[in-house]
Amino acid sequence: MTTIATIANKTGISSYNIRFYEKEGLLSIPRTKTGIRNFDIDSETRLYAIRHYRRAGLSLAQIKEIFANTDNHEMIIEVLKDRKSEMKKELYELETSMAYLEKKIKIHKERLKSQREVI
């Protein structure tokens, strides 16, 4: 039997979030006769999908829409392409900020070196 603690460790998703996703209807986890969650391969696969979609910045509403319309490939493609486009913009902004920080680090290292040479 695969428990919530085991699947949380395996997927990197907290037990709290797994319960939340289940409550929100993003996944249906089989239960034993005594009501204990028993994760199967389908629920584990869905958790990995949720994790990747969340890391990519998709909202819970978007993920629900994707899961509810698995045969609507055009809609899914559109949602994913839109998010990918947003991520490209975010990446550009991060790269620009990284370049700025590198420039400032270089300037301050040079100033520190000059300061130490004077002393």
GIFEN-V812938 format. One record per pair of residues at least 12 apart in sequence whose C-alpha atoms are under 10 Angstrom apart, sorted by the first residue. I is the first residue (numbers start at 1). J is the second residue. D is the distance in Angstrom with one decimal. If there is no record, write none. Layout:
BEGIN
i=I j=J d=D
i=I j=J d=D
END
This chain:
BEGIN
i=1 j=32 d=9.1
i=1 j=36 d=9.6
i=1 j=37 d=8.8
i=1 j=38 d=5.8
i=1 j=39 d=7.4
i=1 j=40 d=8.7
i=2 j=36 d=9.9
i=2 j=37 d=7.9
i=2 j=38 d=5.3
i=2 j=39 d=5.3
i=2 j=40 d=7.4
i=2 j=41 d=9.8
i=2 j=44 d=9.8
i=3 j=15 d=9.9
i=3 j=36 d=7.9
i=3 j=37 d=6.3
i=3 j=38 d=5.7
i=3 j=39 d=6.5
i=3 j=40 d=9.8
i=4 j=16 d=9.5
i=4 j=18 d=7.8
i=4 j=19 d=8.8
i=4 j=29 d=9.9
i=4 j=36 d=9.0
i=4 j=37 d=6.7
i=4 j=38 d=7.6
i=4 j=39 d=7.4
i=5 j=18 d=10.0
i=6 j=39 d=9.3
i=7 j=38 d=9.6
i=7 j=39 d=7.4
i=7 j=40 d=9.8
i=7 j=43 d=9.7
i=7 j=44 d=7.3
i=7 j=47 d=9.1
i=8 j=44 d=9.8
i=8 j=47 d=9.5
i=10 j=44 d=9.2
i=10 j=48 d=9.8
i=11 j=44 d=7.9
i=11 j=45 d=9.5
i=11 j=47 d=7.3
i=11 j=48 d=6.6
i=11 j=51 d=8.0
i=12 j=47 d=9.6
i=12 j=48 d=9.1
i=12 j=51 d=8.4
i=13 j=47 d=8.0
i=13 j=48 d=8.8
i=13 j=50 d=9.5
i=13 j=51 d=7.3
i=18 j=47 d=7.8
i=18 j=50 d=9.9
i=19 j=37 d=10.0
i=21 j=47 d=8.7
i=21 j=50 d=8.7
i=21 j=60 d=8.8
i=22 j=43 d=9.9
i=22 j=47 d=9.9
i=24 j=60 d=8.7
i=24 j=61 d=9.8
i=24 j=64 d=8.9
i=25 j=64 d=7.9
i=25 j=67 d=9.9
i=26 j=43 d=9.7
i=26 j=46 d=8.3
i=26 j=47 d=8.8
i=26 j=50 d=8.2
i=26 j=60 d=8.3
i=26 j=61 d=9.6
i=26 j=63 d=7.7
i=26 j=64 d=6.1
i=26 j=65 d=9.7
i=26 j=67 d=7.5
i=26 j=68 d=9.1
i=27 j=42 d=9.1
i=27 j=43 d=6.5
i=27 j=44 d=9.4
i=27 j=46 d=6.8
i=27 j=47 d=7.7
i=27 j=50 d=9.3
i=27 j=64 d=9.5
i=27 j=67 d=9.1
i=28 j=42 d=9.1
i=28 j=43 d=6.8
i=28 j=46 d=9.3
i=29 j=42 d=8.7
i=29 j=43 d=6.0
i=29 j=44 d=9.1
i=30 j=42 d=9.8
i=30 j=43 d=8.3
i=46 j=67 d=9.1
i=49 j=63 d=9.0
i=49 j=67 d=9.8
i=50 j=63 d=7.2
i=50 j=64 d=9.5
i=50 j=67 d=9.7
i=53 j=80 d=9.1
i=53 j=83 d=9.8
i=56 j=80 d=9.3
i=56 j=83 d=7.5
i=56 j=84 d=8.0
i=56 j=86 d=9.8
i=56 j=87 d=7.7
i=57 j=83 d=7.4
i=57 j=84 d=9.4
i=57 j=86 d=9.3
i=57 j=87 d=8.2
i=58 j=79 d=8.8
i=58 j=80 d=8.5
i=58 j=83 d=7.1
i=58 j=84 d=9.9
i=62 j=76 d=9.2
i=62 j=79 d=7.6
i=62 j=80 d=9.4
i=63 j=76 d=9.6
i=63 j=79 d=9.5
i=65 j=79 d=9.4
i=66 j=79 d=8.4
i=66 j=80 d=9.5
END
